[in-house]
Amino acid sequence: MRKLMVCAVVCAAVAAILLAMFACEGRPFVLEIDNGDTAIELESIEAGAIVSDEIEVVLKLRNNPGSEPEGLRLHWAVRSAQTAEVLLERSLELDSPYAAAKLTLPEELSPGLYVLEVTLYHDEQLVERHEREFFRSFGSYEFVRVSSYPAAFAPDSEGILVARIEHPGAAPPFVRVRFAGQDRTAIVKDGRFEVVLHSPKAEGVYVARFELFPVRPPAGRSDYDFDGPVVHNHKLIVKDRPVAELSSEDRRFSQFRLRGNLRDTGLRPKLSAESSERASVIGEPRLAVRDEVFGYWLEAGDGFEVSDFLLPMQDGVVQAFTLAFGIYLPEDQRDRHVFSTVVDAERPIGVTISIGQEGRLVLSLFSGDESVTVESDERVFAAGVSSRVRVTVQPQPEGTAVRVSDRRGVRFEQIITGFGAEEWKPGAFKRRDIRDEASGRLQSVAAGRTVVGGDDGFYGIIESFSASAGGLVADSSGRSDVY
């Protein structure tokens, strides 16, 4: 009898311990059993409760007048959720209108997932049997910080939520995130985990619900079928980023921010509906965060492709332009492709940027049979940090002026003689034109091929890449800044 009472108490104690130690909202489960003359109310822990020491079970016998309960017995057992092995059993004869018992878990019962089985008998006939899974664990769990990458998700795009958790013991906790109809799971490693989420199409403020479980589900199960005992709600902003306006003051010809989608937010989609298609994927780029840098992680061979020439053109001639990149390289690389764009024309024009020795930038230009390559004098692509690189190219009558700059300022500047303005006029090409009302000139989008990464490409994170109209003056004044 005393053993059974111990079992009953275990269930209720668990609920009390959970509320006190882990601030989990919720009530213990209450079961009402109608057994002829006797109505029984049984109360114990909820599924998924965290127990450190004791489980309590409370029974209330609600009798009809003149009726006394006889022959009632409560039996409980604790089993391993992994092997179903019975680890602890207790039994209690019920001879009072109120019965409560506590089941003290043995110290050698290691942290993990277990099953509490509570069975009620009347005259040795089974009346009711119920099971509840619970966690044996010690200490407290706390969501220390949740960060969003990007800070605000764009509609119908992907992003990453990174959370840091304080937890006891060496067993890695299991986390489930529920957001906009999606369920994502992750294992906490070194107090950290991250999940990729897809945002709704409508702007607004949404809630991502984090549920923490002390251990991962047992073998054969990918998830839990009950709520997590520790919950954290994170507000997530979904906000659109407008496409550039068709005006002479807006210099962004093409701009890929790579914040969870491959859409161009520059002027190009305004010039042509065909140009509003997303970039195509090469290989298997994936969203990633490294040292607070967010974007798409590319392995060698991964990248993106656009079926257009991504340099601004007016009246069929390439204008002065600035190419800008946000890139994170985990380590030094050499002879790795970063970016290239080529116009599909009778006299093709192309621009290629790659990483040379010791992080130098290599710029190659070609027009028909003419080609030239220049290299910066010092490192431009740093390792282990985010690099913000700008390459400004300005065709001039007798040569092409080139300037390479980063956060520190101008790193390289040169005029390429013999490669003048005439070299920037492609032969006949397929194009899509629209007249700029402000200037009265034809803005063009030319068919071609643009690749970021790809074959012989770099490995690391690409945060953004863009092409803006404007030469050296615009570059120095910051008017074509895309960051």
C-alpha positions, -999 to 999 in steps of 0.1 A, spaced: 0 0 0 27 24 9 45 16 -24 14 24 -44 10 57 -26 45 66 -35 36 60 -72 6 82 -71 24 111 -55 51 110 -82 27 123 -109 14 154 -92 49 163 -79 62 163 -114 36 189 -125 44 211 -95 81 208 -101 77 217 -137 57 249 -130 81 260 -103 114 252 -120 107 257 -156 78 282 -157 58 260 -181 22 270 -185 -3 242 -185 -22 220 -161 -16 184 -150 -40 160 -168 -72 151 -148 -91 119 -156 -126 113 -144 -136 76 -142 -172 66 -136 -171 31 -120 -207 23 -111 -214 37 -77 -180 53 -74 -168 83 -94 -130 87 -94 -109 117 -103 -72 109 -110 -46 137 -114 -10 133 -124 17 148 -147 11 160 -182 28 143 -211 63 158 -216 67 170 -180 102 174 -167 108 155 -134 139 158 -113 129 139 -81 93 129 -75 60 122 -94 28 126 -75 -6 110 -83 -37 122 -65 -70 103 -65 -104 117 -53 -132 91 -48 -165 108 -52 -191 84 -38 -228 83 -39 -245 86 -4 -241 55 16 -215 40 -8 -180 32 3 -153 22 -22 -141 -13 -18 -116 -34 -37 -99 -5 -54 -62 -8 -62 -38 16 -80 -7 3 -98 20 23 -115 52 15 -133 80 35 -149 94 21 -181 122 30 -205 108 48 -236 136 33 -256 135 -4 -245 101 -6 -227 119 -22 -198 101 -18 -164 124 1 -141 102 8 -111 68 -5 -99 45 4 -70 10 -7 -59 -15 9 -35 -48 -3 -20 -74 25 -19 -94 26 13 -101 63 18 -120 89 -1 -88 107 -9 -55 91 -18 -22 106 -28 12 90 -33 46 101 -43 70 81 -64 106 90 -58 128 83 -88 160 65 -80 192 85 -83 207 60 -108 178 67 -132 197 87 -159 183 118 -177 162 107 -206 126 99 -217 105 75 -197 69 63 -196 47 64 -165 19 39 -166 -10 43 -141 -35 15 -139 -67 14 -117 -83 -20 -107 -116 -27 -90 -119 -62 -75 -88 -71 -96 -107 -61 -128 -90 -35 -149 -109 -2 -149 -86 23 -166 -50 24 -178 -32 56 -189 4 63 -199 23 95 -198 58 101 -212 80 123 -191 116 135 -190 141 128 -162 163 158 -160 181 181 -136 186 219 -137 169 245 -158 165 253 -195 165 288 -209 164 305 -243 191 331 -239 188 348 -274 171 342 -307 185 360 -338 169 364 -372 189 363 -405 179 386 -421 165 408 -393 133 410 -413 123 383 -438 111 392 -472 77 378 -482 78 343 -497 115 339 -489 137 319 -466 157 329 -436 175 315 -406 166 317 -369 196 310 -346 190 304 -309 213 300 -280 202 279 -250 215 273 -215 208 237 -204 221 212 -179 241 181 -185 258 168 -215 227 154 -233 219 177 -263 183 190 -261 159 187 -291 141 217 -304 110 221 -325 101 253 -342 65 260 -354 60 289 -378 33 297 -405 22 260 -408 58 247 -408 75 224 -383 113 223 -381 134 204 -357 170 207 -347 195 193 -321 212 218 -298 250 217 -302 273 236 -280 243 256 -267 233 267 -302 210 256 -330 196 270 -362 166 264 -385 156 275 -420 121 289 -423 100 301 -453 81 333 -447 44 339 -457 36 359 -489 18 386 -469 37 412 -449 32 414 -411 44 403 -377 43 366 -371 52 343 -342 77 315 -343 71 291 -314 101 273 -300 95 241 -280 124 225 -262 127 188 -251 155 177 -229 165 148 -252 159 138 -288 131 114 -296 139 77 -291 149 55 -321 122 51 -347 106 85 -339 114 117 -357 94 140 -334 72 141 -302 34 140 -303 31 164 -273 40 200 -266 75 208 -254 78 215 -217 98 247 -223 84 272 -247 97 305 -262 78 327 -286 98 349 -311 82 377 -331 93 376 -367 88 406 -391 80 399 -427 85 431 -448 90 436 -486 119 454 -502 107 476 -531 121 473 -566 141 503 -578 122 531 -595 126 539 -632 143 573 -629 176 589 -636 183 592 -599 181 555 -592 214 539 -603 208 503 -592 205 485 -625 205 450 -610 207 440 -573 206 406 -557 206 409 -519 204 371 -515 184 375 -483 165 342 -486 155 346 -522 171 351 -557 150 380 -568 165 411 -585 154 443 -567 172 466 -591 158 484 -622 161 455 -645 127 439 -636 111 473 -643 126 474 -677 113 440 -688 89 415 -673 111 387 -687 139 400 -665 119 396 -633 125 359 -631 147 347 -603 183 336 -608 188 299 -615 207 277 -590 239 260 -600 247 230 -578 233 231 -543 238 265 -526 222 268 -492 215 295 -467 241 298 -440 254 321 -412 291 323 -403 305 348 -379 273 369 -382 276 369 -420 244 357 -437 238 346 -473 242 315 -495 270 291 -488 287 280 -520 310 250 -523 333 248 -553 309 244 -583 279 259 -567 265 293 -577 238 312 -595 230 321 -631 210 348 -648 201 347 -685 208 384 -690 238 407 -694 239 425 -660 256 457 -671 235 489 -676 231 500 -712 217 532 -728 210 535 -765 227 501 -771 260 511 -754 274 499 -721 275 528 -696 300 534 -668 291 509 -641 300 497 -606 299 461 -596 296 454 -559 299 422 -539 294 411 -503 315 379 -498 327 359 -469 357 335 -475 364 311 -446 401 309 -458 424 321 -485 417 310 -520 433 316 -554 423 312 -590 386 311 -580 358 326 -602 336 352 -585 315 368 -613 312 370 -650 287 386 -674 287 383 -712 263 399 -737 250 376 -765 259 397 -795 277 397 -829 305 414 -810 303 400 -775 314 420 -745 323 404 -712 335 412 -677 350 386 -653 361 390 -617 381 363 -599 403 358 -568 441 359 -575 471 352 -553 469 364 -517 434 376 -520 440 400 -549 412 409 -573 417 400 -610 395 418 -635 393 406 -671 376 426 -699 370 415 -735 353 429 -765 352 408 -796 389 397 -801 403 423 -778 409 413 -742 428 427 -712 434 415 -676 445 437 -646 452 427 -610 450 448 -578 483 456 -561 472 443 -527 447 420 -510 410 428 -515 393 396 -506 400 390 -469 396 356 -452 375 351 -421 356 383 -424 330 398 -447 345 416 -477 327 445 -493 343 449 -527 334 475 -554 348 475 -589 340 507 -609 346 508 -646 343 539 -668 348 538 -705 367 568 -719 377 578 -754 412 565 -752 410 539 -724 389 525 -696 394 538 -661 392 510 -634 389 515 -596 388 488 -569 377 498 -534 366 482 -502 357 494 -467 392 508 -462 390 529 -494 405 527 -528 429 497 -532 437 499 -569 432 525 -597 444 523 -633 435 535 -668 436 506 -694 449 522 -725 438 508 -759 405 496 -745 384 527 -751 348 536 -754 344 520 -788 352 486 -772 321 489 -751 297 489 -781 285 454 -788 274 443 -823 238 435 -830 222 419 -800 188 408 -788 175 434 -763 145 446 -745 142 484 -745 121 510 -726 124 547 -728 133 566 -697 109 595 -695 133 615 -673 162 614 -698 144 605 -730 170 578 -737 165 540 -742 174 518 -713 183 483 -725 184 448 -710 205 426 -732 203 388 -735 234 370 -723 247 350 -694 258 360 -659 273 336 -634 283 339 -598 305 311 -586 299 280 -607 327 261 -623 361 269 -606 341 291 -583 350 302 -548 337 285 -516 322 306 -489 291 329 -484 278 353 -511 258 380 -493 249 402 -523 260 412 -558 249 441 -579 255 463 -610 249 500 -607 251 528 -633 277 554 -627 314 559 -630 342 572 -608 324 603 -596 294 583 -585 316 558 -568 335 584 -548 303 602 -538 286 570 -527 255 576 -549 257 541 -563 262 525 -529 241 493 -527 249 484 -491 
